[in-house]
Amino acid sequence: MLTIPKGWGRNCDGVSRRDFLQVGSLGLLGMQLSQIMALQDTAKAAAAPAPRFAGAQGFGAAKSVMVIFLQGGPSHIDIWDPKPDAPSNVRGEFKAIKTKVPGIQLSETMPKLGQSIDKCTLIRSMSYTPAGLFNHTAAIYQMLTGYAPDKVSPSGQLEPPSPIDFPTAGSWVSKFLPPTEPVLPFVEMPRPLQESNVIGKGGAAGFIGKEFDPYRLYQDPNKPIRLDDLALRKETPEARLQDRFELLKGINGSMKGLEKAVEAHAVDKYYEKAFDLVLSGKARDAFDLEKETSKTRDRYGRYTFGQGALMSRRLIEAGTRFVQLNWPSVANGNPETDAWDTHAANFGPLKNLHCPKLDQTLSALLEDMTDRGLLDETLVLAVGEFGRSPRLGVSTSGNTNSPDGRDHWPYCYTAMIAGAGIPGGRLYGESDDTASSPKDKPVHPNDLLSTVYYALGIDPGQEIHNHLNQPRTLVKGKPISDLWVG
């Protein structure tokens, strides 16, 4: 359903949502099409390659990014970085297995990824020391914005999202690199980032404005989804609206009211682009998994995470710049119902629930994107906000842990990175004998985020201004440029 505003107005947050072109319920999702399309003009200067990186290996190698955010903190030692020679209270119950690449071992929980390991690099030296309490939300905020949170309540929970928060990575990418196709620039699915009652912290555009927020598809991709906000009314034939100039002149029949609204409010070129987004159908089609074969859907896995990864691939293929696929469970959820937060039980949930899904989906995604040529120009990153404690049953964050449970551990963990010219089948960095700390090449979350910007041709050290107009750098980190060295 298309609606045109009846009047202009502003409030303390800027232009009121009802003052924008809305397509169905899109405004309710926190996104205005006309604002998003305005990015295509305002971002040209900001998107120019930074002279200090121009010509550097890997700089600008990616056209798009897919972040698979494993909120909850998966256990690195039980998935990516097994330690078969460590004491039993460290190595745990799982055995290490060989992979397709000699010298790289994974946990027995990841046999399929082991056969696709030649397509990715494992960064086994992720590490940072938190300031104060290191709860999930604080770590998520830092990972995705590049800045530590300002305020933590006595319980360890952050304050709710605020308009003065630092923007999440996808929002900066939307600002600097709007897509060249009539597609959504930044999509987040299938649920928000969440710890307890703190929802969405680190997942919004913050002080750069709501127009750079993600398109939030908070639906289960494994079930039929509704896209009323990206569709025309059934009684309006799409063929009648193909030419935006004709649309702006006015359309007869049931759309005569639109002509009057256009004339009255002088809909500008950004509105034209918004109509482009809806009328092209490209954004809407990218969400349509019915266009995939049953074999492909089975390959990814018929569950929320698997179908979410397939939908993410379709969005990237359509031209979306930044897709964030969140693990579909709250950060501190019950491990028996699909959460990575394994204080109470570690081995059973990993073996029977989480890892089979992660293993099948990641391997299918890497193979499929390689076969389609998408991995050449797409950076794929899979990471959580931290790892889990190497020693079983100990408390490292004030939480209570069962004898076979693992607590939060930001001091050493693993990230998987692939694509955009990064050679696969390699390890970057190494953890010590108990996976407790990096042995060499430590990588701070800010370095990883800098690498994402770097791969897209965005200078991570460029000056930006916060809500008080104070100068800041986009992120205080150093790109891991030697990931691209063969």
Protein Blocks (a to p, Z undefined) as FASTA:
>chain_A
ZZddfbdcddfkbpafklpccehjlmmnopafklmmmmmmmmmmmmpccfklgopahihp
afbdcddddehiaafklmmmccfkbcfklnombdcdddfbehiacdfklmmlmmmmmmcc
cdfkbccddehjadfklmmmmmmnopacfbdcfkopacdddfkbccdfklmmmmmmccfb
dcdfbdcdfbdcdehjbghihiagkjnojklpccdddbdfkbccdffklcccfklcfklm
mpmmlmmnopehjllmmmmmmmmnopafklmmmmmmmmnommmmmmmmklpcfklmmmno
pafklmmmmmmmmmmmnopabdcdddfbdfklcfknopablmkbmklmmmmmmmmmmmmm
mmmmmmmmmmnommmmcccddddfbdcdfbghiafeopacdfkbccddfkbccdddeejh
iaghiaedjddfkopacfbhpacfklmmmmmmmmnopafkbccddfkopacdfbacdddf
klmpZZ
